[in-house]
């Protein structure tokens, strides 16, 4: 755990896109116990097949991103978990009960394409449940379907076939036969042939079930050619992550975006450098990513939480830190984000650092301000008078920074205007 008060050189923000994708893939494991491993298996299979199909290095990176995030909307929507349970445990993903298997793929496409470096991966994800159908699957209506989508289709179904009750090398013949049975109907024959060729090697199967697939993917397919995120792209990616975080609950929809807007305006009024203002906004967008570990029933509960439920809720800043801090270059921003429930008097949670950086104190004020002033399905947001009364009491109680809270009366309407603009 980094010590509070460590600075950041704001002009040299440099984060690998691969590391950010892997951090989100790990975070999704908090929502569904099988999804992280499934996504990594699919990413590895996509990369292996695409490499032998002659894809260029950048195209392989795109399909790895698609594989690592292809079920991102389904896993963030609680009502989709029953569908996930089925498609992660059975080879045949045809939903006989009428559920639309394509819906989450379409929604994932629309969410991810908002971030330009994800545009190609989003297009691949959009069609990853379309069968080859003896060549008819080259188009969906008038839309051409990328070959990469059919690679993802094959990898997605292939990834669910290995079981944990038997050595993978004892299963490979059965798995190969299952895939061969879908040739032409489910899967593109050319891609099945590539799979048959590369799966002759024992190392292919051992890599598939390895606990080090992130390292395998990074070293083999990224390396020096990895896409790097500077300030603007990191900011754009944080906005996409915020939308994914807020996707889970109607009660907190748009909360992260509102906190980011409020954080930036407060940082600006404190005369922090423009680059730092931007980074504080990124921390605001990401501050609740640890809520992926909180059951949605608690997020949606309109009544008072029990003592045990409150303890579960209070864990989320810890998970925010666990998700963000392993990403090289994101350590300090992750700290600002994770400290948003710390108090100046040391009675906050869950880290209770000796010092709280100014940037983290800004996000803390923005979080409380947004939480009490935004409308929720079960109550209206507080008025200006009532909300400022609550915030000033928290200053007197030793929770919040009084210098930051003192800015709010003069910029109250400006913050609300900035929040609405951010959502437009």
DRENZA-790040 format. One record per residue (C-alpha): x, y, z. Coordinates in steps of 0.2 Angstrom, whole numbers, plus 5000, padded with zeros to 4 digits. Layout:
! residues N
XYZ...
END
This chain:
! residues 424
500050005000500850174995501050305008499850445007500550615001501550534987501550644972501250614953502150694939500650744929501450774913502150604911500550494913500850334903499850184906499750024895498049994888498349804890498549834909496949934910496049804901496649664912496249764928494449774922494449594917495049554935493749674942492349574933492849424943492049514958490349504949490349324943491649204950491949124933491949274921493749324924494549154919493249134905493749304898495649264899495449094891494449174877495749314874497149184874496149074861495749224850497549274850498149104846496949074831497149254824499049234824498949074814497649154803498949284798498249434807499449584810500049624827498849774830497349664824497849524837497949654850496149714845495449534846496349504863495449664870493749594862494049424871494449504887492949614888491649524877490349484891490649654900488849714899488049544903489149534919488649704925486749674923486149574937484649504928485849434915486849324927485649174924486049184906487949194910487749044921487148944907488249004893489848984904489348804908488748734892489448714874487748754866487248934869485648924860484349004873482748894871481849004883481849144871483149254879484049354866485849304867486349444855485749584867487249594878488349594863487449744855487449834871489349804874489649864857488850034860489650054877491450014872491450104855491350274864493150254868494150264851495450134855494050004859493150044842493849894833493649774848491849834850491449794832492149614835491049594851489449654842489349494832490149364843488549254845488249244826488349064819489349034803487748954796488648884781489249054775487749154778488549214794489649324784488349454785487049514798485749594787486749704776488149724789489749624785490349524800492249534803493149364803493749414820491949404826491949224820493549194829492849264845491249154842492348994841493449044856491949084867491248914865492848824865493348904882491848834891492248654887493748614898493248554916494248564932493948384937495148304924496848344917496648464902497748344891496548204895495148314888495848374872495248244860493448264867493548454865494248444847492848324842491548444850492148584840492348484824490448434826490048624824491048654808490048744795488448764806489148854821490948894816491948944800492748784793494448884790494548934808494148754814495548694803496748824811496148764828496548584824498248624818498748734833497948614846499148474842500348544854500248504872500848684876499248754868498248664881499348694895499348884891497448884890497248824908498848914915498549034929499849154921498849194905499049384907500949364907500849244892499749374882500749524887502449444883501849354867500749484859501049654866502749694872503549854864502049874852500749894866499550044865500050174878498750294885499150474888498050594898496650614886496450434881496550384900495250504904494150434890494350264896493950314914492350384907491950214899492350124915491250234925489750194914490150014916490150034935488550134935487750014924487349894938486049994947484750124943484950194960486750254957486650274938487750414932488450444950490250414945490150534931489350664942490750644955492050664942491250834936491150894954492950844958493650934942492751094946493251094964495051054959495051204946494351324959495751274971496951334957497751164954498651134937497551094923498350924921498050884940496250944937496050814924496850674934495750714949494250694936494950514932495050474950493150534952492650424937493550274945493250294964491750174965492550034954492649934970490749924971490849784958491249684973489549734982487949634979486749734968485449694981486349814993486649944981484749944977484149934995483150084998482950055017484250055031485649935030486049805043487649805052488349665042487749745025488649905030490249815033490049745015489749915008491249985017492449865008492249944991493650074993494849924997494349844981494550004971496350004977496549824973495949844955496850004951498549994961499249844951499149954935500950034932500750224931499050224940499650194958499350374964497650404955497150234962497550304979496550464977495050364971495250234985495350364999493650444996492850375012494350425023494150565036495350695042495050645060495650465055493950385058493650345040493850175031494550065026496450125026496450265039498050345032499050465042498950595029497550615015498150694999497250854994496650764978495850624988495050754999494250834984493550674978492850644995491950804996491350784978490650604982489650664997489050814988488450714974487650574984486550694994486050804980485750684966483950614964483750424967482250314963481750314981482050494986482350664979484050754981484350874995484051064993485551174992485251235010485051055017486550985008487651125013487151105031487550925030489250955022489751095035489250975049490450845042491850985042491451015060491450835064493150815057492650715041492950835027494150975022493351145027494351235013493551135000491851135007491951325008491951334989490251254987489051394991489751504977489951364964488451254969487451294953489051284942489351104948487551044944487751124927489451044924488650874930487250884918488350934903489450784907487950674905487250754889
END
